[in-house]
Amino acid sequence: MIYDVPGAQQERTTMQRTFDAEDQDMRFNMNESPEGVQFAMSPVGKRYFVNAVLKVSGMIIYRLDQTAASIPQMVKGFSAQAQPAVDAFRRQHEG
């Protein structure tokens, strides 16, 4: 990444501060929530975590499957646009 773009310093600083604040907010502070730690380490908490991870993993896999299934149709839709370029390439590299 290029960091020394003239005139972008203020925007970069704002984005860095925004990221840092969001990053800090998402972190779990064990000292602030002993009850949360107790729950997380309990059998119910562990089961809850595993179930949540499995659900999110399932959602990601479902989305990947949907995306993969849509690719052939998308390629067909763009093939008409690509064909002239392929033909031109072949003509250029014949014999």
ZAVOVO-157795 format. One record per residue (C-alpha): x, y, z. Coordinates in Angstrom, 2 decimals, padded with zeros to 5 digits. Layout:
<atom><c1>X</c1><c2>Y</c2><c3>Z</c3></atom>
...
This chain:
<atom><c1>000.00</c1><c2>000.00</c2><c3>000.00</c3></atom>
<atom><c1>001.09</c1><c2>003.53</c2><c3>-000.65</c3></atom>
<atom><c1>000.88</c1><c2>005.55</c2><c3>002.54</c3></atom>
<atom><c1>002.45</c1><c2>008.83</c2><c3>001.52</c3></atom>
<atom><c1>-000.22</c1><c2>010.03</c2><c3>-000.91</c3></atom>
<atom><c1>-000.27</c1><c2>013.83</c2><c3>-000.78</c3></atom>
<atom><c1>-003.46</c1><c2>015.14</c2><c3>000.82</c3></atom>
<atom><c1>-004.58</c1><c2>011.77</c2><c3>002.20</c3></atom>
<atom><c1>-003.02</c1><c2>012.05</c2><c3>005.66</c3></atom>
<atom><c1>-006.19</c1><c2>013.21</c2><c3>007.43</c3></atom>
<atom><c1>-008.33</c1><c2>010.52</c2><c3>005.80</c3></atom>
<atom><c1>-005.76</c1><c2>007.83</c2><c3>006.62</c3></atom>
<atom><c1>-005.58</c1><c2>008.96</c2><c3>010.24</c3></atom>
<atom><c1>-009.38</c1><c2>008.90</c2><c3>010.52</c3></atom>
<atom><c1>-009.57</c1><c2>005.41</c2><c3>009.04</c3></atom>
<atom><c1>-006.82</c1><c2>004.14</c2><c3>011.36</c3></atom>
<atom><c1>-008.57</c1><c2>005.57</c2><c3>014.41</c3></atom>
<atom><c1>-011.90</c1><c2>004.07</c2><c3>013.30</c3></atom>
<atom><c1>-010.30</c1><c2>000.65</c2><c3>012.80</c3></atom>
<atom><c1>-008.48</c1><c2>000.82</c2><c3>016.14</c3></atom>
<atom><c1>-011.71</c1><c2>001.74</c2><c3>017.97</c3></atom>
<atom><c1>-013.66</c1><c2>-001.10</c2><c3>016.33</c3></atom>
<atom><c1>-010.83</c1><c2>-003.53</c2><c3>016.97</c3></atom>
<atom><c1>-010.74</c1><c2>-002.55</c2><c3>020.64</c3></atom>
<atom><c1>-014.53</c1><c2>-002.85</c2><c3>020.98</c3></atom>
<atom><c1>-014.56</c1><c2>-006.40</c2><c3>019.66</c3></atom>
<atom><c1>-011.96</c1><c2>-007.70</c2><c3>022.08</c3></atom>
<atom><c1>-013.17</c1><c2>-009.56</c2><c3>025.14</c3></atom>
<atom><c1>-011.70</c1><c2>-008.24</c2><c3>028.38</c3></atom>
<atom><c1>-011.68</c1><c2>-011.09</c2><c3>030.90</c3></atom>
<atom><c1>-011.11</c1><c2>-008.69</c2><c3>033.81</c3></atom>
<atom><c1>-014.33</c1><c2>-006.81</c2><c3>033.03</c3></atom>
<atom><c1>-016.51</c1><c2>-009.91</c2><c3>032.88</c3></atom>
<atom><c1>-015.63</c1><c2>-012.74</c2><c3>035.25</c3></atom>
<atom><c1>-019.15</c1><c2>-014.12</c2><c3>034.69</c3></atom>
<atom><c1>-018.49</c1><c2>-014.25</c2><c3>030.96</c3></atom>
<atom><c1>-015.25</c1><c2>-016.15</c2><c3>031.53</c3></atom>
<atom><c1>-017.04</c1><c2>-018.56</c2><c3>033.84</c3></atom>
<atom><c1>-019.73</c1><c2>-019.15</c2><c3>031.20</c3></atom>
<atom><c1>-017.19</c1><c2>-019.53</c2><c3>028.39</c3></atom>
<atom><c1>-015.28</c1><c2>-022.17</c2><c3>030.33</c3></atom>
<atom><c1>-018.37</c1><c2>-024.08</c2><c3>031.43</c3></atom>
<atom><c1>-019.63</c1><c2>-027.14</c2><c3>029.52</c3></atom>
<atom><c1>-022.65</c1><c2>-025.13</c2><c3>028.33</c3></atom>
<atom><c1>-020.43</c1><c2>-022.25</c2><c3>027.18</c3></atom>
<atom><c1>-018.13</c1><c2>-024.58</c2><c3>025.28</c3></atom>
<atom><c1>-021.12</c1><c2>-026.25</c2><c3>023.61</c3></atom>
<atom><c1>-022.58</c1><c2>-022.82</c2><c3>022.75</c3></atom>
<atom><c1>-019.27</c1><c2>-021.76</c2><c3>021.15</c3></atom>
<atom><c1>-018.98</c1><c2>-024.97</c2><c3>019.11</c3></atom>
<atom><c1>-022.58</c1><c2>-024.65</c2><c3>017.92</c3></atom>
<atom><c1>-022.03</c1><c2>-021.01</c2><c3>016.94</c3></atom>
<atom><c1>-018.86</c1><c2>-021.87</c2><c3>015.00</c3></atom>
<atom><c1>-020.61</c1><c2>-024.75</c2><c3>013.24</c3></atom>
<atom><c1>-023.54</c1><c2>-022.52</c2><c3>012.29</c3></atom>
<atom><c1>-021.29</c1><c2>-019.79</c2><c3>010.90</c3></atom>
<atom><c1>-019.17</c1><c2>-022.39</c2><c3>009.07</c3></atom>
<atom><c1>-022.35</c1><c2>-023.82</c2><c3>007.56</c3></atom>
<atom><c1>-023.45</c1><c2>-020.37</c2><c3>006.42</c3></atom>
<atom><c1>-020.07</c1><c2>-019.75</c2><c3>004.77</c3></atom>
<atom><c1>-020.11</c1><c2>-023.14</c2><c3>003.03</c3></atom>
<atom><c1>-023.68</c1><c2>-022.53</c2><c3>001.81</c3></atom>
<atom><c1>-022.66</c1><c2>-019.16</c2><c3>000.35</c3></atom>
<atom><c1>-019.59</c1><c2>-020.69</c2><c3>-001.31</c3></atom>
<atom><c1>-021.79</c1><c2>-023.40</c2><c3>-002.83</c3></atom>
<atom><c1>-024.23</c1><c2>-020.78</c2><c3>-004.14</c3></atom>
<atom><c1>-021.38</c1><c2>-018.76</c2><c3>-005.63</c3></atom>
<atom><c1>-019.78</c1><c2>-021.82</c2><c3>-007.25</c3></atom>
<atom><c1>-023.12</c1><c2>-022.89</c2><c3>-008.72</c3></atom>
<atom><c1>-023.65</c1><c2>-019.45</c2><c3>-010.27</c3></atom>
<atom><c1>-020.27</c1><c2>-019.30</c2><c3>-012.02</c3></atom>
<atom><c1>-021.14</c1><c2>-021.40</c2><c3>-015.12</c3></atom>
<atom><c1>-024.15</c1><c2>-019.21</c2><c3>-015.91</c3></atom>
<atom><c1>-022.12</c1><c2>-016.06</c2><c3>-015.34</c3></atom>
<atom><c1>-019.41</c1><c2>-017.32</c2><c3>-017.71</c3></atom>
<atom><c1>-022.05</c1><c2>-018.08</c2><c3>-020.36</c3></atom>
<atom><c1>-023.38</c1><c2>-014.55</c2><c3>-019.95</c3></atom>
<atom><c1>-019.96</c1><c2>-013.02</c2><c3>-020.59</c3></atom>
<atom><c1>-018.79</c1><c2>-015.46</c2><c3>-023.26</c3></atom>
<atom><c1>-020.33</c1><c2>-013.39</c2><c3>-026.06</c3></atom>
<atom><c1>-018.25</c1><c2>-010.42</c2><c3>-024.94</c3></atom>
<atom><c1>-015.09</c1><c2>-012.51</c2><c3>-024.71</c3></atom>
<atom><c1>-015.44</c1><c2>-014.30</c2><c3>-028.04</c3></atom>
<atom><c1>-014.33</c1><c2>-011.34</c2><c3>-030.21</c3></atom>
<atom><c1>-011.18</c1><c2>-010.97</c2><c3>-028.10</c3></atom>
<atom><c1>-010.45</c1><c2>-014.71</c2><c3>-028.35</c3></atom>
<atom><c1>-010.96</c1><c2>-014.61</c2><c3>-032.13</c3></atom>
<atom><c1>-008.67</c1><c2>-011.59</c2><c3>-032.47</c3></atom>
<atom><c1>-006.00</c1><c2>-013.30</c2><c3>-030.38</c3></atom>
<atom><c1>-006.18</c1><c2>-016.42</c2><c3>-032.54</c3></atom>
<atom><c1>-005.96</c1><c2>-014.39</c2><c3>-035.77</c3></atom>
<atom><c1>-002.96</c1><c2>-012.53</c2><c3>-034.41</c3></atom>
<atom><c1>-001.13</c1><c2>-015.74</c2><c3>-033.50</c3></atom>
<atom><c1>-001.96</c1><c2>-017.88</c2><c3>-036.53</c3></atom>
<atom><c1>000.83</c1><c2>-019.45</c2><c3>-038.53</c3></atom>
